Amino acid sequence: MPEFFELSQLSPTPWKNGGGVTREIACCRAGAGMGDFDWRVSIASIAADGPFSTFPGIDRVIVLLDGSGVRLRSRDGTVDHRLDRPLAPFAFPGELPIDCSLLAGPSSDFNVMTRRGALRAEVRVLREATELPACVQGLLFAARGAWQARASGPDATSLHDATLQADAGLWWNDAPHAWHLAPTTPEAALIAVQFWPGPT
């Protein structure tokens, strides 16, 4: 059964380096910690320059939500990316030591992590009505505007025509669900994450 969430209801966890806070949306398997999750999705607020935490064996995708963005640079020179375009996913390996510098003031971003070899994440930004194929695990986040979400699958009856307001969403990891998604307000955007088995 999918779980609904609102960004305003997620508890913030300060970073160890004091450069920001993270609001965890979901971390699966149930009860998994930072060292043994299969996938994790969170939203972070970045308020100062500093290094990202490293996650060996983890693939990451980051999406700018608000603010002017950041510059991401790895110490080995393989990554030098300006994350300054909202709602444009950027993927990188979690084990790379990454230094993050603000471009102009604080920013917030959407983060997806998956354990390499076990799962791969497909991260899409939707701006129009879309049909998502059935997937056992996934997450929907209304980054802009409101969306209508209609499920087809084991729990379709209880989820018929669910409405996702801005800064809210749902996630599931129990059974295959396909989705019909449609914006109900102008300039709406939704981040859809589906987790598939196997390597990237």
NORZI-V962165 format. One record per residue. N is the residue number from 1. RES is the residue in one letter. PHI is phi in whole degrees, -180 to 180 (* if undefined). PSI is psi in degrees with one decimal (NA if undefined). NEAR is the number of other C-alpha atoms within 12 Angstrom. Layout:
N/RES/PHI/PSI/NEAR ; N/RES/PHI/PSI/NEAR
This chain:
1/M/*/123.1/22 ; 2/P/-59/150.2/28 ; 3/E/-108/130.9/22 ; 4/F/-93/150.6/26 ; 5/F/-146/157.2/28 ; 6/E/-128/136.9/26 ; 7/L/-56/-39.5/29 ; 8/S/-65/-18.3/16 ; 9/Q/-97/-1.5/14 ; 10/L/-88/132.2/21 ; 11/S/-76/133.4/18 ; 12/P/-81/140.4/18 ; 13/T/-118/117.5/19 ; 14/P/-65/144.5/17 ; 15/W/-70/152.3/21 ; 16/K/-63/-32.1/13 ; 17/N/-88/1.2/17 ; 18/G/76/7.3/17 ; 19/G/-87/-4.1/26 ; 20/G/178/-171.9/29 ; 21/V/-136/153.9/26 ; 22/T/-122/137.5/30 ; 23/R/-114/108.8/29 ; 24/E/-77/129.9/31 ; 25/I/-90/-50.5/37 ; 26/A/-157/147.3/41 ; 27/C/-140/114.8/30 ; 28/C/-126/139.7/31 ; 29/R/-69/162.9/21 ; 30/A/-61/129.7/16 ; 31/G/81/0.5/14 ; 32/A/-70/147.3/14 ; 33/G/-101/-169.8/15 ; 34/M/-68/-15.6/25 ; 35/G/-98/-8.6/20 ; 36/D/-141/22.1/22 ; 37/F/-75/155.1/25 ; 38/D/-86/-43.1/34 ; 39/W/-150/154.3/45 ; 40/R/-147/137.0/43 ; 41/V/-128/135.4/41 ; 42/S/-150/168.8/35 ; 43/I/-124/129.8/37 ; 44/A/-118/144.8/34 ; 45/S/-109/122.4/34 ; 46/I/-106/119.2/37 ; 47/A/-115/-8.2/28 ; 48/A/-155/157.6/26 ; 49/D/-65/151.3/27 ; 50/G/165/173.9/24 ; 51/P/-81/148.4/26 ; 52/F/-79/149.8/35 ; 53/S/-67/145.6/24 ; 54/T/-95/146.7/21 ; 55/F/-135/88.3/24 ; 56/P/-58/136.6/20 ; 57/G/77/10.9/26 ; 58/I/-116/134.5/33 ; 59/D/-96/138.2/33 ; 60/R/-123/148.2/37 ; 61/V/-132/130.7/33 ; 62/I/-123/140.7/39 ; 63/V/-132/122.6/41 ; 64/L/-69/128.5/33 ; 65/L/-99/-53.0/36 ; 66/D/-144/158.4/27 ; 67/G/95/179.2/24 ; 68/S/-80/-14.8/23 ; 69/G/101/-173.6/34 ; 70/V/-139/162.2/38 ; 71/R/-106/129.2/29 ; 72/L/-110/123.0/30 ; 73/R/-133/128.1/25 ; 74/S/-88/151.9/25 ; 75/R/-72/-17.7/16 ; 76/D/-93/1.0/12 ; 77/G/84/0.4/13 ; 78/T/-78/-19.4/14 ; 79/V/-124/124.9/22 ; 80/D/-147/94.5/21 ; 81/H/-133/130.7/25 ; 82/R/-91/109.4/25 ; 83/L/-88/78.1/34 ; 84/D/-125/4.6/29 ; 85/R/-109/114.7/22 ; 86/P/-59/142.0/26 ; 87/L/62/38.3/33 ; 88/A/-123/102.4/28 ; 89/P/-61/141.4/30 ; 90/F/-132/127.1/31 ; 91/A/-105/145.1/27 ; 92/F/-159/157.8/33 ; 93/P/-74/136.5/28 ; 94/G/-71/-19.7/26 ; 95/E/-81/-11.6/21 ; 96/L/-70/129.4/27 ; 97/P/-68/113.5/24 ; 98/I/-114/128.7/29 ; 99/D/-98/133.5/26 ; 100/C/-114/128.8/31 ; 101/S/-128/134.4/30 ; 102/L/-66/142.1/28 ; 103/L/-86/-36.6/22 ; 104/A/-173/87.7/19 ; 105/G/84/175.0/18 ; 106/P/-63/154.5/26 ; 107/S/-139/161.4/33 ; 108/S/-128/146.0/34 ; 109/D/-143/158.7/38 ; 110/F/-103/130.0/45 ; 111/N/-124/134.2/39 ; 112/V/-123/131.2/47 ; 113/M/-127/137.3/46 ; 114/T/-136/146.8/45 ; 115/R/-77/118.1/34 ; 116/R/-62/135.3/28 ; 117/G/92/-25.1/17 ; 118/A/-96/-44.6/22 ; 119/L/-140/159.8/29 ; 120/R/-131/142.0/29 ; 121/A/-101/132.1/37 ; 122/E/-106/114.0/31 ; 123/V/-112/119.1/33 ; 124/R/-125/144.6/30 ; 125/V/-108/116.9/31 ; 126/L/-102/140.8/31 ; 127/R/-129/0.1/25 ; 128/E/-147/170.6/24 ; 129/A/-56/134.0/21 ; 130/T/-145/145.6/23 ; 131/E/-103/120.8/20 ; 132/L/-97/134.4/30 ; 133/P/-69/161.0/23 ; 134/A/-62/135.1/24 ; 135/C/-148/142.9/29 ; 136/V/-74/-31.1/26 ; 137/Q/-133/138.6/37 ; 138/G/-177/179.7/45 ; 139/L/-153/141.5/44 ; 140/L/-123/132.5/52 ; 141/F/-134/120.7/48 ; 142/A/-80/95.0/42 ; 143/A/-76/-28.9/37 ; 144/R/-142/135.6/30 ; 145/G/67/-168.5/27 ; 146/A/-112/151.1/30 ; 147/W/-135/146.7/39 ; 148/Q/-99/128.8/33 ; 149/A/-123/119.7/37 ; 150/R/-118/122.3/29 ; 151/A/-94/147.9/33 ; 152/S/-127/124.9/25 ; 153/G/158/-165.8/24 ; 154/P/-57/-32.7/20 ; 155/D/-109/23.1/21 ; 156/A/-60/-35.7/22 ; 157/T/-62/-46.0/14 ; 158/S/-73/-18.5/15 ; 159/L/-106/7.9/26 ; 160/H/-56/121.4/19 ; 161/D/58/44.8/19 ; 162/A/-69/142.2/29 ; 163/T/-107/129.2/29 ; 164/L/-109/115.0/36 ; 165/Q/-82/168.0/29 ; 166/A/-57/140.6/30 ; 167/D/65/30.6/31 ; 168/A/-142/166.7/31 ; 169/G/-176/-161.7/38 ; 170/L/-151/160.4/38 ; 171/W/-143/158.8/38 ; 172/W/-149/153.5/39 ; 173/N/-154/32.0/28 ; 174/D/-118/-25.1/20 ; 175/A/-166/157.3/20 ; 176/P/-63/130.9/26 ; 177/H/-132/131.3/33 ; 178/A/-102/152.9/30 ; 179/W/-133/138.3/36 ; 180/H/-103/119.4/29 ; 181/L/-120/134.6/35 ; 182/A/-145/132.7/30 ; 183/P/-72/146.9/29 ; 184/T/-120/1.1/25 ; 185/T/-134/156.8/21 ; 186/P/-63/148.4/14 ; 187/E/56/30.6/18 ; 188/A/-75/150.6/28 ; 189/A/-145/138.1/36 ; 190/L/-130/135.1/42 ; 191/I/-95/119.7/47 ; 192/A/-110/125.7/41 ; 193/V/-119/126.8/41 ; 194/Q/-124/135.9/36 ; 195/F/-106/122.1/38 ; 196/W/-114/148.9/27 ; 197/P/-71/154.2/21 ; 198/G/101/171.5/14 ; 199/P/-73/165.3/17 ; 200/T/-74/NA/21
